Amino acid sequence: MGAELVAFSQGHTELRIPVRSDLMQQHGFVHGGVIGYAADTALAFTGGSVLGPEVVTLEFKVNYLRPVIGDFMVARAYVLYSSRNQAVCRCDIFVSREGKEVFCATAQGMIAMMGRPSNSNQDSSAVVGGGQD
């Protein structure tokens, strides 16, 4: 997709994705799945900035506000709340159009630290959080 990490610090991430014809849907604007990808990626990086690199997205939702039509998308995410094992983050999606940013979507997600597998017989390859301290 050509995503570029343009800013990364504790509690904040910014991604930039060029708008290309292969990312558009049939109505001529960026497909919602691409916007979801940008949001999920920015949310996970942001959560990881406060929790550490071994994180997964537990859930996220996107509110699509305007079609993404322009030169490139910008996804800016920041931490709303974090605890020892999880972080709630928000991501705002903008499109740069004729040198101006237009607000197009907003997302919120919960990011969690991956837990350590237990010694039980069940598949523990995807154990997440689970209150492990």
C-alpha positions, 0 to 999 in steps of 0.5 A: 500500500505504500504506507510510510511511518512519518512520526512515532513517539510514546503515545503517538503515531502518524502514517501517510499513505499515497492515494492511488487508483488501485486503492479505490473502490467503484465510486472513485474514492479510497476503499473503506478497507484501506482506511481500516488498514490505516486506522488499525495499523496506526492504533496498534503502533500507538498502543505498542508505543506504551505497552511494548512491541508484542501487542495485538488489536482486540477490537476497533471501529471506524466512523467514515465521515467523508470520502477519501479523495485527494493526494494522500491519507494521513492517519494520526493516532494517540493513546486515550488511556493505558493500563499495564496490559491494554491501551485504548487509542484513537485515530483520525484519518485525513486526506490531503487535498490541494494542500489542505487536510480534510477530516474523513474518518475517526477510529477507536481501538483497544490494543493489548499486550500478548500474554504468555502461553499457558501450560495447558493442553489447549492451543495457546498460540493466540493468548492475549492479555488475560489478566497476566501481570 
